[in-house]
Amino acid sequence: MEAAVHTSGLRRTYSRRHRDPVVALDDLTMTIGQNEIHGLLGPNGAGKTTLVQILSTVLLPSAGTARVLGHDVVADTRAVRSLVGLVLGGDRGLYDRLTARRNLRFWGALHKLDTRSARRRADALLERVGLAGRADDRVETFSRGMRQRLHLARGLLHEPRVLFLDEPTSGLDPVAAGAFRRLVLELRAEGRTFLLATHDMDEAAALCDRVTLIDRGRMLLTGDPARVGRFLGDRECVDFTHSDPALTEALALLPDVSDVERRDGTGWRVHTAGRDGTRRVLAWLLERDVLTARRGEPTLEEVYLRTVGDRGMRV
């Protein structure tokens, strides 16, 4: 089966006057299968948005190739545009002084849908994303969650098979974000493929079949979000509950322990150097009457932090 998305040696640089060029993507090779929700993770400036722009034919690559369902994004631009939908976060791509219905009809005209088809598709999508009751209200009166629903409806107007979501739940409250994610899962069940660029580790873990972590334009890892802990080698975790600070201080000094961090309340997480170390830590805790402990692998968020590094607010 043809991959939904495939890039090979993809590179994008931005020239700067009297300064060295900025490398946004650097020899990026990745594959996304059809009917997959694929997460794209990375810090600000990692190249996520640049990749989405190239795949959606908004931006040309400097080198390498990118294909969507077998079509080259440079040579077969028109075919690619008919196959992909772009869902942005925030206010980009919507016209505040138009109603939701008129926004969709306008975008339908840009996709060269005939008037009847554009009206039918717009009405059906407004119903599906829960905006039928506000279809004739100006977008400037919409909440952020309603805008995101309208963004998704806009991206689906021409019935694309691959959708690129760029921070689609940024700024949404938990209820609105949950509803948006359920709708994505429904659309995947209909046979669509998603590339989700996000900073939300919980969202990526809950939605994605696989994730790819990039930094400075290069791929660092790709895999199942539930099993990415293996990229940290033999490192394992032990979670336990205890209220005695002296115990955790003594635990941190054990040779099998890499570090100890506080979780919620009286919860703690110990990072060990391997499976044998985990057994010894569990035995040590049991000897000290800690009866609620369990072993596990590092979470997606921990892998992200340890792979990318602690750079604070720096880009």
Secondary structure, 3 states (H helix, E strand, C coil): CCCCEEEEEEEEEEEECCEEEEEEEEEEEEEECCCCEEEEECCCCCCHHHHHHHHCCCCCCCEEEEEECCEECCCCHHHHHHHEEEEECCCCCCCCCCEHHHHHHHHHHHCCCCHHHHHHHHHHHHHHCCCHHHCCCEHHHCCHHHHHHHHHHHHHCCCCCEEEEECCCCCCCHHHHHHHHHHHHHHHHCCCEEEEECCCHHHHHHHCCEEEEEECCEEEEEECCCCHHHHHCCCEEEEEECCCHHHHHHHCCCCCEEEEEECCCCEEEEEECCHHHHHHHHHHHHHCCCCCEEEECCCHHHHHHHHHCCCCCCC
